[in-house]
């Protein structure tokens, strides 16, 4: 699995960005939004139970990530058509403000090292990638355990200070000063 200091691998994936059939799809690459921080989170499968709770929670925080010059990308191994059908069907996903990327060939999740070896789906991996495409944070949960998007936002805030941030540090708190 890629870790802190690794470079985000190249990718070029079809994404669902809307439920409007005329504008539903868009290509997203590792060069998209090159000047921004990237929050990339992977989930196992569409039309499941834990996944929409996480996706909706990232969606609810999307404007806060945007305020911090970050874009959010959600990724699974489902096709863009399955993503679109799920967004149209699930009330919490209809107005999702970020792209749902389709890693149908499993190349991106394999390059990240987050493909479950037996199930062949993404683990619940979360990465924070800086504008230079360097991975600065990685977290992976078991398939059955949802993650905390507020913690991802807190870590992004800490990384953007470029300072030493103690345990449970929150934006606005004092940072550590080495003596």
GITANOR-V570351 format. One record per helix or strand. SS is the DSSP state (hx for helix, st for strand). FROM is the first residue (numbers start at 1). TO is the last residue. If there is no record, write none. Layout:
ss->SS from->FROM to->TO
ss->SS from->FROM to->TO
This chain:
ss->st from->7 to->7
ss->st from->12 to->16
ss->st from->25 to->29
ss->st from->37 to->42
ss->hx from->50 to->60
ss->hx from->62 to->67
ss->st from->70 to->76
ss->hx from->80 to->89
ss->st from->99 to->102
ss->hx from->107 to->112
ss->st from->115 to->115
ss->st from->122 to->122
ss->st from->124 to->129
ss->st from->134 to->141
ss->hx from->149 to->161
ss->st from->164 to->164
ss->st from->176 to->176
